[in-house]
Amino acid sequence: MTDLLLDIHQLKVGFHSAKGTVQAVRGVDLQVKRGETLAIVGESGCGKSTLAKALIRQNQAPFTPQKTCIEGRAQLFAGKNHDLINASSSQMRNIRARHIAMISQDALSGLNPVLSIGYQVGEAFACNHPELSRTARNNKIFSILDEVGLPEPENMARRFPHQLSGGQRQRVMIAMAVARQPDLIIADEPTTALDVSVQARILKLLKAEQQKTGAAIIFITHDLGVVARIADRVAVMYAGQIVETATVRDFLLAPRHPYTAGLLASVPGHKSDYPRLTGYAPEPRSVTTGCAFRPRCLRACDNCTIMPPATGQSSHYVYCWNTVQ
């Protein structure tokens, strides 16, 4: 049996508007293996969250009134081959319930405001353990709430989302994701609202769950310190495209794309001979043909008006005509 869990090929996401279609994700190719953690990094607005939501169709109706077009291929090999792009609504509900768990950046939008925390975490347990008695399920609810660092789990289970802080709601989302024991966990900035001690506890919990179940994790973050601690591989995203994919060691020590090198150089305390990034990432409407990083790149050349092909090996490939190394 292959170790491949998720295969993404030329995935595109466009949002329709009165002024035409805005292409937020522009032909992403990615693969994720069972048991590995892939971090996706890049500046705000580069399409990281849009890509993640497309995998569970959360940026389409009924989740959003905005008209969206998702093209390309995204296949999940969990039990059978699940076509994430063309699956029916009922098939996607089953995939979201059993195979893919999403930890949203905005925890309040991911929780039902009229249901208690205990009820919602209990629903997550029921996905894979419907045979549990009420007492056994309550014990599991209290245990998982304690594991994610929520005080007084029994009291916490009786509360509603509006009665919790932002950090507490984020921990509830993480508890719900872990409780379902999915094949793939998509974590979109899951530790942003948490202090350092709780952040370390959550990362440890995610890694322990991964070792126990063999789940893969797609971890979206701006914190490159977290990337160094949790990731096996890193995909760097810019203007809706993946520009470099590497092992976490090569990403930190031997970046090849000028954007990756500039991104790392911009991190306080990171030792780099490459200049820091200047300027701003383009709006999706203003992305030009060829390499989108060209207007900000110190190594831009005439070839950059044409989109470069992927070069390198499977463990480290880059889309660039004039690489750093």
N, C-alpha and C positions, 0 to 999 in steps of 0.2 A: 504493500500500500504506500502510495506517495505521501511525503510529508507536507505537500502543498495544501494549504487550507483556503486561501483567497487568491484569485487570479483576476487582475484588473488590466484591461487592454483598451487603450484609446478612449478612456472615459471623458465625456464632455458634459458640462452642465451649463445651460443657457437660461436666462430669465427674460421673459417677454415683457416689453413695455411699449408705450406709445411711440417711442423714438427708435424702436427696433429691438433686436435681441442682444442682451448683454452676456457675453461669454465669460462666466466666472471660473470654470474649469476647462482647460483646453488640451485635451488629449493626454491623459495621465496613464502611464503604464507602471504597475506595481504588482509584486507578489509577496504574500505573507505565508510563512510556514507555521505549522502547529508548534506551539510552545515557545515561539519567539516574540520579542517585543520590538516593534518598529515604531520609532519616533518620527513624527512629521513636524518639521520646524520651518520657520519663515516669518516675515513681517506680517503685521495685521493687514487683512484684506487680500492676502495672496491666494485664498481659496481653500485653506485647510479644513475649516468647519463645513464648508459647502461640499467638499469631497466626502467627508465623513457622513454627512446627512444623506447624501445621494445613495450611499450603500444600504441604508435602511429606508430609503424613499421618504425621508422626513421633510424634504424641501419640495414636496408635492402635496396636492389635495389628499386628505382633508386637513393636513397639518398647516398648510399655508394657502391663502387665497390667490397668491401670485402664480401666474402661469409659468410653468417650468418645463424644459425639455431636457431629458437625460438620454444620452446616446453612448454607444460603445458596448463593452462587455465587462461584466463583473460576476464571477462565478464563485460560489461558496461550496466547498467539498466537505460537507458535514452529513454523514449518513448517506446522502445521495448528492447529486449535482444540483444546486439551487441557483437558478438564474435570477440574480437580484434586480436586473433591469426590467425584465419582462414578466416577472411573477405577478399573479393576480393579487387582489387585496387580501383575500383570505390566506393565500400562501405567505404573503408578507407578514401577516399577523402571527402566523405560526413561527416564522423565522425570527421575528423580533421577540417572541415569547420564549423560544427554546435555544436558538443558535447564536444570536447576536444581541449583546447588551450594550446600550449606549449610556454613558455618563455625560450628561449635557453640561455645557459651560454655565448655563442659566438653570440652576437647580429648581427654582420655583416653577419654571415652565414645564418641568418634567414630573412634577408631583400634582396629584389631584387635590385641589384645595378643600374638598368637602369630605375626604376620607382620612381617617387617622393614620398616623405613621405605622402603627402596628399592622393595620389592615393592609396597607400597601406593600410592606415588606413580606407579610404573610402570603399575599398573592404571588409574589416572586418565588417563594418556597414551593407553593402549590404547583408551579409549572412543571417541576421535575419530581416532586414528592406529594402527589395528590392523596396518597394513602395515609399520610401523617394524621394522628389524632389532634384534636384541638390543643391538648396539653403539650404534646410533643412539638407542635408547630410554634406555640407560644414560647417554649423554652429555646427553640432555635432563633426566634425573633429577638429575644432578650440577649442571647449569646452574640449574635451578629452585630447588634447595636452597640454592645460593649466592645467588640473587637475593633470597630471603627472609631472608638474613642468618645462615644456619647455617654454622658453621665446619667445615672439612675435610669437604666434601660426600661424598667417596667413603667415608670412615670412617663418616659419619653414616648413609649409606644402608644400612650393614650392621647398624645398631643396631635395637633393639626399643623400643616406646613407653615401657616402664618404665625404660629407661636414659636417658631424656631428662628435662629439667626441664619444668615447666609451660609456660614461655614457648617452649621449643623445640618442644614438642608442638603448641602453637598455630600456630607458623610452618609446621609440617608440614601441618596442616589447610589453611592458606592456600595452600600450594604445591599441594596436591591439588585445591583448588577452581579455581585459575588454570589448572592443567594440562589440565583438561577443556574449557576454553573454552566455558562454558555461556552460555545466553541471559540467565539471571538468577542473580546471586550474592546469597545471603542471609547477611549477616555479623552474627552475634549477639555483641556485645561482643568483636570479634576482637582488639582491642589492649589489653585490660584487663591481661593478665599480662606485657606487654612494657614495657621501659624507653623513655624518650622518643626516643632516637636510633633504636631499632629500629622504634618506632611510626611515625616519620616515613618510614622506608624502606618499611614495609608499605603505608602509605597511598599513597605514590608508585607502588608496584607495582600496587595495585588500580586506580588512575587510568590508568596506562599500559595495563593489560590492557583496561580499558573503552574507551579510545580506539582500541585495536587491533582489538577484536572487536565493539564496539558493545553490549556487555553492559550490562544494567541492574543496579543494586546497591540492595538494601534493607539499610540500615546501622542496626543497633540499638545504642544507646549511652547512657550516662549523662553522657559527657564532652561538654559543649557546645562546648568548644574544638575538638574533632575535628569536630563538626557544622559549625562555621564553615569548616573547611578542606576538607571533602570533599563536603558535601551541595549539591544543587541545590534541593530542596524538603524541608520538614520536616512530619511528621505528629506531633501531640502527642496522647498517649494517656492516659486516666485512667479507672480502674475498668472496664476492658474496652471502652471506646469511644474513638473519635477525636473530640476536642473542637475541634481547629483544624488546618488545613492551610494552609501558606503557603510562599512562596519563602524561602530561607534569610535573605535580607536583611530581609524583612518580619517573619520570626520573631524576629530579633535586635533590630530597631529599632522595630517597630510591632506588637507582639503585641496581640491583641484579646480573647482569652479571659482572664478573671481568673486561671485556673490557670496559663496560659502566662506571664502577667506576673509572678505570684508565683514561679514556677519560676525564671525568669531573675533575679529580684531576689534569690533565695537563692544565686546563684553568686558566690563571692568575687571582688571586683574589677569586677563588672558594674554599671554606672551605671544606676540606675533610681529613679524617683520612687514606684514602686508598692511597697507593703509586702511583706516576705518571707512565704513560706508558714508557716502555723502548723498544728499538729495533724498527723494521719496519714491516709494513704489508707485507705479502708474495706476490710475483708475482703470477698471476693466474696459471701459469704452475707448480709452486712449491707447491701448496696447497696439504697437505697430507689428508689421510682419517681421519675420526673422527672430533674432534673439531679443526678448523683451527687456533684458538687462542692459542692452547696448547703450542707451543714453547715460547710464551711470557708471559704465565700466571703464576702467583705466587701461584695459587691454583690448578694447574694441578695434576691429580691423574691417576691411572691406567685405570680407566673407560674412560678417555678422548680420548683413541684411537678409541672409538666407538662414533658416532654422538649421542648426547643426545636428548631425546624427549622434547617436549614443556611441561613445568610445570607452574603452577599458574592458575590464573583466566583469564577470557576473557579480562578484563581491564588491566591486567599486566601479561604477560607470558614471560618466559625466556628459552633459550636452554642452559642448563649448568648442569653438574653433581655435582658441588660444588659451589653453589651460595654464594654471599657475605652476604646476609641476609637470 
